[in-house]
Amino acid sequence: MTNTLRKEERAYENGTDRPLGSYLRILTVYGGAVAGLVGLGRLIGVRPPERIAPLDLVLMGLTTHRMSRTLSKDPVTSPLRAPFTRYAGVSGPAELKEEVRGHGVKHAVGELVTCPFCLAQWVATAYAAGMVFAPGLTRLAGATMSAVAVSDWLQLAYARLMKATEEGS
């Protein structure tokens, strides 16, 4: 069985270094965390909401966007990524460009923590768990991060308008 799996991994890699086994470990952690949260919810008797209000969905989306970018790109959170990455410069306003380093699990985690699209699933899952276990605090945190996201967009729009004004003068 192990030989068959390794053969499939080599066939998939197509001559590149793709840590499929490490990705599977990360998926197992994610699945275990979700199963653990479901089990904890049943154990203490909390239930998921019957439905998600449209405003909650918007808040969740904005929060997921901002948190996944904060975790994957923000200079202040770089110490969390440092064991898995190497600083490679600036990639945009208040965002870092980092290269993934290492092999196996270290490389796979590096890919996860530098990719806002990849982290979004984890952040949204954490937010959903928060809505089950502590909805008021989760909404407050969500509103805070949503305000930061809107502020970011306004800062970028302002900078673009200022640049356009300077170029037009």
C-alpha positions in Angstrom: 0.0 0.0 0.0 2.8 2.5 0.9 4.6 1.7 -2.3 1.4 2.4 -4.3 0.9 5.8 -2.5 4.5 6.8 -3.1 4.2 5.9 -6.8 1.1 8.1 -7.0 2.9 10.9 -5.3 5.8 10.8 -7.7 3.5 10.6 -10.6 1.6 13.7 -9.3 4.8 15.7 -8.6 5.9 15.6 -12.2 9.5 16.1 -11.2 8.8 18.9 -8.7 9.0 18.8 -4.9 5.3 18.7 -3.9 4.9 17.5 -0.3 1.6 15.7 -0.7 2.1 13.6 2.5 2.6 16.9 4.4 -0.5 18.4 2.8 -2.4 15.3 4.0 -1.1 15.9 7.5 -2.3 19.5 7.5 -5.7 18.4 6.2 -5.8 15.8 9.0 -5.1 18.6 11.5 -7.9 20.7 10.0 -10.3 17.8 10.0 -9.4 16.8 13.5 -9.9 20.4 14.7 -13.3 20.6 13.1 -14.3 17.2 14.6 -13.0 18.3 18.0 -15.1 21.5 17.8 -18.2 19.5 16.8 -17.5 17.0 19.7 -17.0 19.8 22.2 -20.2 21.5 21.1 -22.1 18.4 21.6 -20.5 17.7 24.9 -21.3 21.1 26.3 -24.7 21.4 24.6 -24.2 24.3 22.2 -25.8 24.2 18.8 -25.0 25.9 15.5 -27.4 28.7 14.5 -30.4 27.6 12.5 -29.6 30.1 9.8 -26.9 32.7 9.2 -28.2 36.2 8.9 -27.1 38.1 5.8 -25.3 40.7 8.0 -23.4 37.9 9.8 -22.3 36.5 6.4 -21.0 39.9 5.3 -19.2 40.3 8.6 -17.7 36.8 8.3 -16.5 37.5 4.8 -14.9 40.8 5.6 -13.3 39.4 8.8 -12.0 36.3 6.9 -10.5 38.5 4.2 -8.8 40.9 6.7 -7.6 38.2 9.1 -6.2 36.0 6.4 -4.2 38.9 4.9 -3.1 40.0 8.4 -1.8 36.5 9.2 -0.2 35.9 5.9 1.2 39.3 4.9 1.4 41.7 7.8 4.9 42.7 9.0 3.7 42.4 12.7 2.7 38.8 12.2 6.0 37.8 10.5 7.4 36.2 13.7 4.6 33.6 13.3 5.7 32.9 9.8 9.4 33.2 10.3 10.1 29.5 11.1 8.6 28.5 7.7 9.6 31.5 5.5 12.4 33.8 4.4 11.9 37.6 4.0 12.0 38.6 0.4 10.9 42.2 0.4 7.7 44.2 0.3 4.8 43.1 -1.9 2.4 46.0 -1.4 1.3 48.7 1.0 2.0 47.3 4.5 2.5 43.7 3.2 5.6 41.5 3.0 6.7 39.1 0.4 8.2 35.9 1.9 9.5 32.8 0.3 8.6 29.4 1.7 11.6 27.4 3.0 12.2 23.9 4.2 10.9 20.5 3.0 8.0 18.3 4.0 5.7 19.6 6.7 7.8 22.8 7.1 7.3 23.6 3.5 3.6 22.8 3.5 3.0 24.9 6.6 5.0 27.7 4.9 2.7 27.6 1.9 -0.3 27.7 4.1 0.8 30.6 6.3 1.9 32.8 3.3 -1.2 32.3 1.3 -4.2 34.5 2.3 -6.5 32.3 0.1 -5.3 29.2 1.8 -5.7 30.6 5.3 -9.2 31.9 4.6 -10.6 28.4 5.0 -9.0 28.1 8.5 -10.1 31.7 9.5 -13.6 31.2 8.3 -13.8 27.9 10.2 -12.6 29.6 13.4 -15.1 32.4 12.9 -17.9 29.9 12.4 -16.8 28.1 15.6 -16.8 31.5 17.4 -20.4 32.0 16.3 -21.4 28.8 18.0 -19.4 29.1 21.2 -19.2 32.9 21.7 -21.4 34.8 19.2 -21.3 38.2 20.8 -17.5 38.3 21.2 -17.1 36.9 17.7 -19.3 39.6 16.2 -17.3 42.2 18.1 -14.0 40.9 16.8 -15.6 40.5 13.3 -16.8 44.1 13.4 -13.3 45.3 14.4 -11.6 43.4 11.6 -14.2 44.5 9.1 -13.6 48.1 10.1 -9.9 47.5 9.5 -10.6 46.0 6.0 -12.8 49.0 5.1 -10.2 51.4 6.4 -7.5 49.6 4.3 -9.6 50.0 1.1 -10.2 53.7 1.9 -6.5 54.2 2.5 -5.7 52.6 -0.9 -8.4 54.7 -2.6 -7.1 57.9 -1.0 -3.6 57.1 -2.1 -4.8 56.5 -5.7 -6.7 59.7 -5.7 -3.7 61.6 -4.4 -1.5 60.1 -7.1 -4.0 60.9 -9.8 -4.2 64.5 -8.5 -0.4 64.9 -8.5 -0.2 63.5 -12.1 -2.9 65.8 -13.3 -1.2 68.9 -11.9 
